């Protein structure tokens, strides 16, 4: 019995430290890099960047660099709205720090071109139909 | 860079743009004939795609506009063609915007009409080139004025836009002159 208690003690002593040293890994975002580009892939250089908090107040502002990027340090748990303007052009995106990644994907340009030509063909058809009917 | 995006302009400006565009559309579309529609569609598709041809200049990049050539080839129908082309560009390429569609059509369509009347004075490739180069600069000037009305510093924007569009105007003038020269030789009736 005495031997059993001794073994148990040793076992407990072995196991306790292990659970006490359980490892954790977590993350926090200390810097956000936003990038801005024109359709087709040209970077927006020297565009005015304004970052707004979720309540609409201005958090930080600046200009994009040569690569169309702009960096700022966010507050944890906030969500931001980033607005980039350059000579009459404007784009915006939402940054939500509760979700890990924000991925903006652009559709291939040739698909857009083809769909645009399709719309034009359709519009031409409708217009021809309308004009032909009106004349009759 | 002559497309103004959503959210840049004050509501009274873009609403005015829509009113002007609606009036001009009404007058230009009144006498449209069914035979004209294929030609209008083809030139609109060229205009729609031309905005994807970027020319990088200094800190910014500009793209072809082709509004002058549209005016020369389509006459008054250039205005509805610009409108449709810009609508598709706004929806598919996010060039410009839906609220600013009216004012963007004014900025690009009115120079197209003016290019048409310049070309009417004397129908030859050189006038066509001058008219097209002029149409680009006029579009830039109108865009700058609209942006100024919304509070952007006029001189800064206007000068940047003008510098950015010098190569565009030259390219468009040369391209249009050649297009018109070819069409005058090959298919004269296309030019209104």
Interface residues (C-beta under 8 A of the other chain):
Chain A: X38 X39 X40 X42 X45 X46 X83 X85 X86 X87 X88 X89 X90 X91 X92 X109 X112 X113 X115 X116 X117 X119 X120 X121 X123 X124 X127 X128 X131 X132 X135
Chain B: X1 X2 X3 X4 X5 X6 X7 X8 X32 X33 X34 X37 X38 X40 X41 X44 X45 X48 X49 X52 X54 X56 X59 X60 X61 X84 X88 X89 X92 X93 X94 X95 X97 X143 X147 X152 X157 X160 X161
